[in-house]
Amino acid sequence: MNVALWIVAIMLAAAFVAAGIPKVVTPRERLRLRMGWVDHAPDAAVKTLGALEVVAAIGLIAPALTRIAPVLTPVAALGCAVTMVGASVVNGLRREYAKLVLTAVLFVVAAFVAWARFGPYPL
């Protein structure tokens, strides 16, 4: 089970890096093409969200890998789950149902990692 949790955590981290880096480095005009919600959020909020997504991805892997403060891994997974709840609300309000399915899947994966690492399969 530990190997499966590592694989899931790495995939979740990759998804959060892939979502976070563009928010940090891409101009708002280009983000608008894929993420219409950026028109309704301050630029600083978009950049901060992207940075937090990258930090969460690092938090999913680095503490477990280094064994330095490994409790941060399930905390990061919990943060990812909370982020996906917010993303699901935004997607639902914008009637972006395909994106809503993706955020729901990422929520379930993040919640699973948090549950497993806090509970029966700690590091």
N, C-alpha and C positions, 0 to 999 in steps of 0.2 A: 504493500500500500504506500510505503514511503516513496518508492520510485514513481508511482502514479501521481502522487501529490507534487513531486518535483516537476514532472512533465507538465502538469496542469498549471502550476505556479509560473513556470517559464513561459508557457503559452499566454497566460494572463498578463504577465509582465510585458511580453512582446506586443500585445494588443494595446496596452496602456502607453508604451513608448511610441508606438505607431500613431496613436491618437494625440499624444501630448506634444511631441516635437513640432508637428506642423502648427499647432496653436501658438507656440513660442516663437517660431522663426518665420512664419508665412505672413505676409501683409494681409490686412483685413479684407481688401478687395478680392484677393484670391481665395481666402477662406470662405467668403460669402457664396462662392459657386457651389461648395459642397456642404456648407454649414450655414444655412439661412438664419439661424438663431443669433449669429454674431452681430446682426444689425440691431438687436435689442439688448446688447450687453456692452458695457464699457470696454475699451481696448485693454485696459489694465486687468479687468476680470477675466478676459479670454486668455491673456498671457499667464496670469496667475493659475488659472485652471490647468493650462497646459503644463506649467512647471510642476504643479502638484501631482498631475498624472505621471510625469516622469519620475518624481520622487517616490510615488507609490510603487512604481515598477521596480525601482532600486530596492525599496523596502521589502518587496516580496522575495527577493533573491539574496541580497548582500548579508543581512543578519543571519540567515540560515546557513549560508555558505561559509561565513567567517566564524560562526558560533559566538559572535559578539552581540549581546542583547537579542537573542533569537526570539524573544517575545514580540519583537517588532514585526516579524513576518505575519503572524495572524492579525496584528493591529493594522498593518498595511492592507491586508486582504479585506478587513472590515471597512477600511476607508474606501477601497475600490467598490465594495458593495453599496455603500452609502452614495458614492458618486454615481453609480448606475441607477439608483433610485431617482436621483435628481434628473439624470439624462432621460430616464423613462418618462418622467412627468413632462419634460419639455417636448419629447417626441410625441407623446400622446396629445398634448395641447396643440401641437402643430400638425397633427394627423399624419405623421410620418411613420406609418405602421411597419414598414420594412425595417427601419432603424429601431423601432420599438422592440421588435423581436430580437435584434442583435443585442440591445442593451439588457433585455430580460435574460438572455443566455449568459451574458457576461456577469450579471448580478448573481445568477445561480452558481456560476463557477467560483466567483469571489466569495460568496457566502459559504460554499462547500470548503474552500481552502481555509477560511477563518474558523469554521466549525471544527474541521479535522485537526488543525494545528493548535487550537485552544483546547480541544478535547482529547479524543482517543489516540491521536498520532502527533504528539508534541515533538519538538526538535530537541 
